Amino acid sequence: MCYDACLREDDLKMMVDCIRMDRDCADICAFATKSMQSNSPFIKQICQLCAEICEACGNECKKHQHEHCQKCADACFKCADACRQMVQ
């Protein structure tokens, strides 16, 4: 959602890092989900990476005052926490 909303912002240059992070975050989350569904032997490593990317995305989104970025940051931090619980 944030990725798409950022693409519609007036100052796209300001949003470039956020857009990139949103895409990477969405991709790793989808990959982590597929890995869990297939009971991958690498799930702990994948979830660790997912947590790191989600946290980085949350930190980037938090820099922007747009409502969609703030909601995205909250979701990213929750996802990072959930992924870290999978690693334990």
TIVEX-83614 format. One line per 5 residues: number of its first residue (from 1); their letters; for each residue x, y, z of N, C-alpha, C. Coordinates in steps of 0.05 Angstrom, whole numbers. Atoms other than C-alpha are relative to their C-alpha. Layout:
BEGIN
NUM = A = X,Y,Z,X,Y,Z,X,Y,Z  ...
END
This chain:
BEGIN
1 = MCYDA = 17,-24,0,0,0,0,18,25,0  -17,-24,-2,55,49,20,15,4,-26  -15,-1,25,95,32,-43,-17,15,-21  18,-12,20,36,50,-88,-7,29,7  6,-27,-8,18,112,-48,24,19,-3
6 = CLRED = -24,-16,4,90,137,-49,4,8,-29  -3,-6,29,90,133,-125,-19,22,-9  18,-21,7,32,182,-126,6,27,14  -7,-25,-14,67,234,-82,12,20,-20  -10,-21,17,86,301,-113,31,0,-3
11 = DLKMM = -30,-1,0,160,298,-93,11,-29,0  -9,28,2,181,229,-119,29,-3,8  -29,2,-7,255,244,-109,3,-4,30  -1,2,-29,242,251,-34,-8,-28,9  12,25,-7,206,184,-34,16,-24,-11
16 = VDCIR = -14,22,13,257,142,-73,9,-22,19  -9,20,-19,288,107,-13,-23,-15,13  24,12,-12,220,94,17,-12,-20,-20  11,18,20,195,64,-48,17,-25,-3  -18,23,2,256,19,-54,-3,-19,24
21 = MDRDC = 2,16,-25,250,-4,18,-27,-15,0  27,12,0,175,-17,10,0,-25,-18  0,22,19,188,-62,-51,16,-23,12  -17,21,-11,245,-101,-17,-15,-13,23  15,11,-23,202,-109,46,-23,-18,-9
26 = ADICA = 22,17,10,142,-135,8,10,-26,-12  -11,24,13,186,-183,-32,9,-20,21  -11,19,-20,221,-213,29,-23,-11,17  23,10,-15,155,-218,67,-15,-22,-15  13,20,17,124,-257,9,17,-25,-1
31 = FATKS = -19,22,1,186,-301,5,0,-15,27  0,13,-27,185,-314,81,-26,-16,3  26,14,-2,111,-333,77,1,-26,-16  -2,24,17,125,-382,20,18,-21,13  -19,17,-13,184,-410,59,-13,-14,24
36 = MQSNS = 14,12,-23,140,-422,120,-20,-21,-10  19,18,11,87,-455,77,12,-26,-10  -13,24,10,137,-503,47,19,-13,20  -16,11,-21,172,-516,113,30,-1,-8  -28,-2,9,239,-493,85,19,-5,23
41 = PFIKQ = -21,4,-20,301,-515,123,15,26,7  -14,-25,-4,325,-443,118,-18,21,12  19,-20,-10,265,-410,151,11,18,21  -11,-18,-20,305,-383,210,17,22,-13  -17,-20,14,355,-349,164,-18,20,-15
46 = ICQLC = 18,-17,16,299,-323,120,-15,20,18  14,-17,-18,260,-296,179,18,21,13  -19,-19,-10,322,-263,207,4,23,-20  -4,-21,21,334,-227,141,-26,16,-3  25,-14,2,260,-210,137,-3,20,23
51 = AEICE = 2,-18,-23,263,-179,207,18,25,-5  -18,-22,5,323,-137,187,-10,19,-21  11,-17,21,291,-112,123,-25,14,9  25,-13,-10,224,-98,156,7,23,19  -8,-21,-18,259,-58,210,12,24,-15
56 = ACGNE = -12,-22,16,299,-18,159,-22,15,-15  22,-13,14,235,-5,119,-16,17,20  14,-15,-20,199,17,182,14,26,8  -16,-24,-7,255,65,200,-1,20,-23  1,-19,22,254,95,130,-28,12,-2
61 = CKKHQ = 27,-11,2,178,102,128,-6,20,23  5,-17,-23,178,133,197,10,29,-4  -12,-26,6,219,191,169,-20,19,-14  19,-15,16,160,213,126,-26,4,15  24,-7,-16,98,247,154,-26,-9,-13
66 = HEHCQ = 24,10,13,50,217,104,-14,-22,17  14,20,-17,-4,175,138,6,-28,-9  -6,27,10,10,116,92,27,-9,9  -27,8,-9,83,117,112,0,-6,30  1,5,-29,67,120,186,-13,-27,6
71 = KCADA = 13,26,-2,19,61,179,19,-23,-8  -18,20,10,71,23,140,22,-5,20  -20,3,-21,124,36,193,-10,-17,22  11,16,-22,79,8,247,-2,-30,-9  3,27,9,64,-54,205,28,-14,-3
76 = CFKCA = -27,11,3,138,-64,189,12,-8,27  -11,6,-26,158,-61,262,-13,-25,12  14,24,-10,104,-112,280,9,-25,-14  -9,22,16,127,-157,224,28,-8,9  -28,5,-10,200,-151,247,-1,-15,26
81 = DACRQ = 3,14,-26,179,-172,317,-9,-28,-4  10,27,5,140,-231,291,21,-18,-12  -21,16,13,198,-254,248,21,-7,20  -20,6,-21,246,-249,307,-10,-22,18  11,22,-17,199,-294,347,2,-27,-14
86 = MVQ = -3,25,16,203,-346,291,29,-10,2  -28,8,0,279,-346,297,8,-12,27  -7,10,-27,279,-361,372,-5,-30,3
END
